[in-house]
Amino acid sequence: MADDAASPEPGDPEPEREREGGASSRAGGAWLQQNRSLALGLGCVALCGVIGLDVYFMLKSDAKRGIPVAKSVEVPSVAPPPLPTTPAPASAAASEPGDDGVALDYESDDGEPHPGKAPPVPKHFDTVQHAALDSCTTASVDGLSRQIIAQARCIRPNAFVPLPSRPNLVVASQVFPYLELEARDHLLKAIDAHPKAKMTINSALRTVAQQYLVWRWSATKRCGVPLATPPGESNHEVGVALDIAEAASWRQALEAQDFKWLGASDRVHFDYKSSSSAGRTATDVLAFQKLWNKNNPSDKIPEDGRYNPATEQRLKQAPADGFKLGPSCSKPTPK
Ligand SMILES: [Zn+2]
């Protein structure tokens, strides 16, 4: 029985070994008696070592599984793994807020050039005509436009009222956020009734100087403006028109507030169809005429609010950054 021979017989060699070990264990006992404190110390060191190794391997396996290591546990002998160095995506800088980071779905036939295409305003233009020839942004007549708006508000305070901010409302940077009072109030009702839907306004009030630019750009096929209404005729100039990027999703809500979608020819454009806006005067044109006459007393033009050749000729010569003498509300403002 090979198996039996290989197996140690229980009880047979052990007593022998015990006997052989008897003297040495007695000697070991004496040594322990003499070096008790040293033995205790060695035992402690061994125990601490075992615990330390356990902790080390436990942490190592946690780290491999991606479990964050508690900060209070210190493992001095193990160098911390290097932090992952993820390179910033190249597109991050381009999508920073403030860089006109609005995703625009913007195709307007009478609108301004796509804000993404429009360059920043690197230089100033002496006249509106030069701005029309050399710029592609209505911001190039910003100074004059602000004067026209302020003067118009002197003439008729409700003509252009500011559009307050709303959490779901985005107004593109080049937009003058003003509307006629009634149109403004109805727009706010639509916006507030759908607080979870975002509205991006790409054009609201446009002054006669701005309308002159987009009209020239469309006539000369510049700046990507395919079609524009002549100055003095645009509903944007009287504060009852809006260009909205998300036109399709807002159509129903705006129509419920008496805004009318212009249709496929200009699918971002809505007009407010208020009875009070019928027969309205072009307050922006009248404001320009007043500003011109104030600054050019020897070359006065009729203050009738009509965009005619005489007014257009002066508008072309007008300073793009604004007149020396600004708007004034000297007379009591008629209601
Ligand atoms: Zn429009």
Residues whose N, C-alpha, C, O or C-beta is under 5 A from the ligand:
A	BS01	ZN	D110 L242 D243 H269
